[in-house]
Amino acid sequence: MTDAAAAPRVFDVDQQTFEADVLHASLTTPVLVDFWATWCEPCKTLGPMLEKLAAEYNGAFRLGKVDVDAQQELAGMFGIRSIPTVVLVKDGQVLDGFAGVLPEGQLREFLSRHVQPLEAPAETAEEATVQETPEQAIDRLQQAIATGPGKPELKLDLALALMHAGQTAAAEAELAALPANLATDARAVRLRSELDLAHAVKDAPTVAELQQRVQADGSDWAARDQLGVRLLLEGDAAAGLEQFLAILQKARDWNDGQARKRLLAAFATLDDGELVGKYRRRMASLLF
């Protein structure tokens, strides 16, 4: 067996090496398998991000690259319908996956569900002890930005504080003005997802009204979608996710695949790793 520490973090996979380098190797180290092609423009965006994360995670997972043109049989085994498609193999089984290009923040969130995430910076004593309201945080951050305009990360902190204070329009404006290097930060991705979900039900009926519509017509996908968002925002995350899965199972292409997009947005906003992992696996079973 190849020593995991000595094995390359990024490697090519073919039909002959798949069993040893992916299935068998995943018993000790998770393997992320990237199905791509040289002509695929989105693949050229996703591939470098995956390779960057493979380096940053320092061996917590390995990245296997499958050229679908050269390895058509292998791609067929996985039922690949579009590229890029990424699957995570762990303990010899496909555990999770996604299709298309995700922002870097969502890629990090996806990985953190299954492999050891990068260590967060240690919290300072001041951060651990000082409690402040969102309004106090807004005042503090606005003053800090005024005196230190060269620190764009403070604008992200301000956007988060504005959202926590219920000032969604102001939070959205700050988020839109972030520089490119912060736009894919995990916190920015989460905030964007929270704003998208809030916009989705801005003028929507109540939970009770939406439940009546769904009971009357189980194929009222618009009602299910709004009900899922309402339940999610009102704290019943599992019930909300169930609505999105129901749409994904029966009408996966409805409204340009909105159920999948809702699930990904929900995963980005939830702190319950066990719940997110459970529903990610269920989503993957329907997509792959």
C-alpha positions as CSV (number, residue, x, y, z in Angstrom):
1,M,0.0,0.0,0.0
2,T,1.2,3.5,-0.9
3,D,2.2,5.6,2.1
4,A,-0.4,8.4,2.4
5,A,2.2,10.9,3.5
6,A,4.3,10.3,0.4
7,A,1.5,10.0,-2.1
8,P,0.9,13.0,-4.4
9,R,-1.9,15.3,-3.3
10,V,-3.0,15.8,-6.9
11,F,-2.9,12.9,-9.4
12,D,-4.5,11.5,-12.6
13,V,-6.9,8.6,-12.4
14,D,-7.6,6.1,-15.1
15,Q,-9.5,2.8,-15.3
16,Q,-6.4,0.8,-14.3
17,T,-5.5,2.9,-11.2
18,F,-8.9,3.7,-9.9
19,E,-9.3,0.7,-7.6
20,A,-5.9,1.2,-5.9
21,D,-5.5,5.0,-6.0
22,V,-9.1,5.9,-5.2
23,L,-11.2,3.1,-3.6
24,H,-8.4,1.5,-1.6
25,A,-6.6,4.7,-0.8
26,S,-9.8,6.3,0.5
27,L,-9.8,3.8,3.3
28,T,-7.1,5.9,5.0
29,T,-7.4,9.3,3.2
30,P,-10.5,10.8,1.6
31,V,-10.2,11.2,-2.2
32,L,-11.9,14.0,-4.1
33,V,-12.4,13.0,-7.7
34,D,-12.7,15.8,-10.3
35,F,-14.3,14.8,-13.6
36,W,-13.1,17.3,-16.2
37,A,-12.1,17.8,-19.8
38,T,-9.6,20.0,-21.7
39,W,-12.4,21.8,-23.6
40,C,-14.5,22.5,-20.5
41,E,-14.2,26.2,-19.6
42,P,-15.8,25.9,-16.1
43,C,-13.3,23.1,-15.4
44,K,-10.5,25.6,-15.9
45,T,-12.0,27.7,-13.1
46,L,-12.8,24.9,-10.7
47,G,-9.6,22.8,-11.2
48,P,-7.1,25.4,-9.9
49,M,-9.3,26.1,-6.8
50,L,-9.4,22.4,-6.0
51,E,-5.7,22.1,-6.4
52,K,-5.1,25.1,-4.2
53,L,-7.3,23.6,-1.4
54,A,-5.6,20.3,-1.7
55,A,-2.3,22.1,-1.0
56,E,-3.8,24.1,1.9
57,Y,-5.3,21.0,3.5
58,N,-1.9,19.5,3.6
59,G,-2.8,15.9,3.0
60,A,-6.2,15.8,4.7
61,F,-7.6,14.7,1.3
62,R,-6.2,13.8,-2.1
63,L,-7.4,15.1,-5.4
64,G,-7.8,12.6,-8.3
65,K,-8.3,14.0,-11.8
66,V,-10.4,12.1,-14.4
67,D,-10.3,13.3,-18.0
68,V,-13.7,12.2,-19.2
69,D,-12.7,12.1,-22.8
70,A,-9.8,9.7,-22.1
71,Q,-11.7,7.7,-19.4
72,Q,-15.2,7.4,-20.8
73,E,-15.8,4.1,-19.1
74,L,-14.9,5.4,-15.7
75,A,-17.1,8.5,-16.2
76,G,-19.9,6.1,-17.2
77,M,-19.5,4.1,-14.0
78,F,-20.3,7.3,-12.1
79,G,-23.1,8.3,-14.4
80,I,-21.5,11.7,-15.1
81,R,-24.0,13.8,-17.0
82,S,-22.1,17.1,-17.0
83,I,-18.7,18.5,-16.2
84,P,-17.2,19.6,-14.0
85,T,-18.6,17.0,-11.5
86,V,-16.8,16.3,-8.2
87,V,-17.4,13.3,-5.9
88,L,-15.9,12.6,-2.5
89,V,-14.9,9.0,-1.9
90,K,-14.2,8.0,1.7
91,D,-13.9,4.5,3.2
92,G,-14.3,3.0,-0.2
93,Q,-17.7,4.6,-1.0
94,V,-19.0,7.7,-2.6
95,L,-20.0,9.9,0.3
96,D,-20.9,13.3,-1.3
97,G,-20.5,15.4,-4.4
98,F,-21.6,18.3,-6.5
99,A,-21.8,19.3,-10.2
100,G,-20.7,22.7,-11.6
101,V,-18.5,25.4,-10.2
102,L,-18.9,26.4,-6.6
103,P,-17.3,29.6,-5.2
104,E,-14.2,29.0,-3.0
105,G,-16.1,29.7,0.1
106,Q,-18.7,27.0,-0.6
107,L,-15.9,24.6,-1.6
108,R,-14.3,25.1,1.8
109,E,-17.7,24.6,3.5
110,F,-18.2,21.4,1.5
111,L,-14.8,20.0,2.5
112,S,-15.2,20.9,6.1
113,R,-18.2,18.5,6.4
114,H,-16.0,15.5,5.7
115,V,-12.3,16.3,6.3
116,Q,-10.4,18.2,9.0
117,P,-10.8,21.9,8.2
118,L,-8.1,24.4,8.5
119,E,-7.6,25.7,12.0
120,A,-9.4,28.9,12.7
121,P,-7.3,31.7,14.2
122,A,-7.2,31.7,17.9
123,E,-9.7,34.0,19.5
124,T,-8.2,36.9,21.4
125,A,-9.0,37.5,25.0
126,E,-10.8,40.7,24.0
127,E,-12.9,39.0,21.4
128,A,-13.8,36.2,23.9
129,T,-14.9,38.5,26.7
130,V,-16.5,41.6,25.0
131,Q,-20.1,41.2,24.2
132,E,-21.7,43.8,21.9
133,T,-25.0,44.3,20.2
134,P,-25.2,44.4,16.4
135,E,-25.8,48.2,16.6
136,Q,-22.7,48.6,18.8
137,A,-20.7,46.5,16.3
138,I,-21.9,48.7,13.4
139,D,-20.8,51.9,15.2
140,R,-17.4,50.4,16.1
141,L,-16.8,49.1,12.5
142,Q,-17.9,52.3,10.9
143,Q,-15.4,54.2,13.0
144,A,-12.6,51.7,12.3
145,I,-13.3,52.0,8.5
146,A,-13.2,55.7,8.7
147,T,-9.8,55.7,10.4
148,G,-8.4,52.7,8.5
149,P,-9.8,52.7,5.0
150,G,-7.1,50.4,3.8
151,K,-8.6,47.4,5.6
152,P,-11.3,46.0,3.3
153,E,-11.9,43.0,5.6
154,L,-13.6,45.5,8.0
155,K,-16.3,46.1,5.3
156,L,-17.2,42.4,5.4
157,D,-17.5,42.6,9.2
158,L,-19.7,45.6,8.8
159,A,-21.9,43.8,6.3
160,L,-22.4,40.9,8.7
161,A,-23.2,43.3,11.6
162,L,-25.8,45.1,9.4
163,M,-27.4,41.7,8.6
164,H,-27.6,40.8,12.2
165,A,-29.2,44.1,13.0
166,G,-31.9,43.4,10.3
167,Q,-30.6,46.1,7.9
168,T,-30.7,43.8,4.9
169,A,-30.5,46.5,2.2
170,A,-27.4,48.1,3.8
171,A,-25.8,44.7,4.3
172,E,-26.4,43.9,0.6
173,A,-24.8,47.1,-0.4
174,E,-21.7,46.5,1.6
175,L,-21.5,42.9,0.3
176,A,-21.7,44.1,-3.3
177,A,-18.9,46.5,-2.7
178,L,-16.4,43.9,-1.4
179,P,-13.2,43.4,-3.4
180,A,-12.9,40.2,-5.3
181,N,-10.6,38.5,-2.8
182,L,-13.2,38.8,-0.1
183,A,-16.3,38.1,-2.3
184,T,-15.7,34.3,-2.0
185,D,-14.8,34.3,1.7
186,A,-16.9,31.7,3.6
187,R,-18.6,34.4,5.6
188,A,-19.4,36.4,2.5
189,V,-20.9,33.3,0.9
190,R,-23.0,32.6,3.9
191,L,-24.2,36.2,4.1
192,R,-25.1,36.1,0.4
193,S,-27.1,32.9,0.9
194,E,-28.9,34.5,3.9
195,L,-29.8,37.5,1.8
196,D,-31.0,35.4,-1.1
197,L,-33.2,33.3,1.1
198,A,-34.7,36.4,2.8
199,H,-35.4,38.0,-0.7
200,A,-37.1,34.8,-1.8
201,V,-39.9,35.1,0.8
202,K,-40.1,38.9,1.0
203,D,-43.8,38.9,-0.2
204,A,-44.6,35.3,0.3
205,P,-47.7,33.9,2.1
206,T,-47.4,32.6,5.7
207,V,-46.3,29.1,6.6
208,A,-49.9,28.1,7.3
209,E,-51.1,29.3,3.9
210,L,-48.2,27.6,2.1
211,Q,-48.9,24.4,3.9
212,Q,-52.5,24.5,2.8
213,R,-51.4,24.9,-0.8
214,V,-49.0,22.0,-0.7
215,Q,-51.6,19.8,1.0
216,A,-54.1,20.7,-1.8
217,D,-51.5,20.1,-4.6
218,G,-48.3,18.2,-3.8
219,S,-46.9,19.4,-7.2
220,D,-47.2,23.1,-6.4
221,W,-43.5,23.5,-6.6
222,A,-43.6,27.2,-6.1
223,A,-45.5,26.8,-2.8
224,R,-43.1,24.0,-1.7
225,D,-40.1,26.2,-2.5
226,Q,-41.5,29.2,-0.5
227,L,-42.6,26.9,2.3
228,G,-39.1,25.4,2.5
229,V,-37.5,28.9,2.8
230,R,-40.1,30.0,5.4
231,L,-39.5,27.0,7.5
232,L,-35.7,27.3,7.2
233,L,-35.7,31.0,8.2
234,E,-38.1,30.4,11.1
235,G,-35.8,27.8,12.6
236,D,-37.3,24.5,11.4
237,A,-34.3,23.6,9.2
238,A,-35.0,19.9,8.7
239,A,-38.6,20.5,7.6
240,G,-37.5,23.2,5.2
241,L,-34.8,21.0,3.7
242,E,-37.4,18.2,3.2
243,Q,-39.4,20.5,1.0
244,F,-36.4,21.2,-1.3
245,L,-35.6,17.5,-1.4
246,A,-39.2,16.7,-2.4
247,I,-38.9,19.1,-5.4
248,L,-35.5,17.7,-6.3
249,Q,-36.8,14.1,-6.3
250,K,-39.9,14.8,-8.5
251,A,-38.9,17.9,-10.5
252,R,-35.2,18.4,-10.3
253,D,-35.1,20.7,-13.3
254,W,-38.0,22.9,-12.1
255,N,-37.2,26.6,-12.3
256,D,-33.7,25.9,-13.6
257,G,-32.8,23.5,-10.8
258,Q,-33.9,25.8,-8.0
259,A,-34.3,23.1,-5.4
260,R,-30.6,22.2,-5.7
261,K,-29.7,25.9,-5.4
262,R,-31.9,26.3,-2.3
263,L,-30.2,23.3,-0.7
264,L,-26.7,24.7,-1.3
265,A,-27.8,28.1,0.0
266,A,-29.3,26.5,3.1
267,F,-26.2,24.4,3.8
268,A,-24.1,27.6,3.7
269,T,-26.2,29.2,6.4
270,L,-26.6,26.3,8.9
271,D,-24.2,25.6,11.8
272,D,-25.5,22.1,12.4
273,G,-22.8,20.0,10.7
274,E,-24.6,16.7,11.4
275,L,-27.8,17.9,9.9
276,V,-26.1,19.4,6.9
277,G,-24.0,16.2,6.3
278,K,-27.2,14.1,6.4
279,Y,-29.0,16.2,3.9
280,R,-26.0,16.6,1.7
281,R,-25.8,12.8,1.4
282,R,-29.5,12.6,0.5
283,M,-29.1,15.4,-2.1
284,A,-26.1,13.6,-3.6
285,S,-28.1,10.3,-3.8
286,L,-30.7,12.1,-5.9
287,L,-28.2,13.9,-8.1
288,F,-25.7,11.2,-8.7
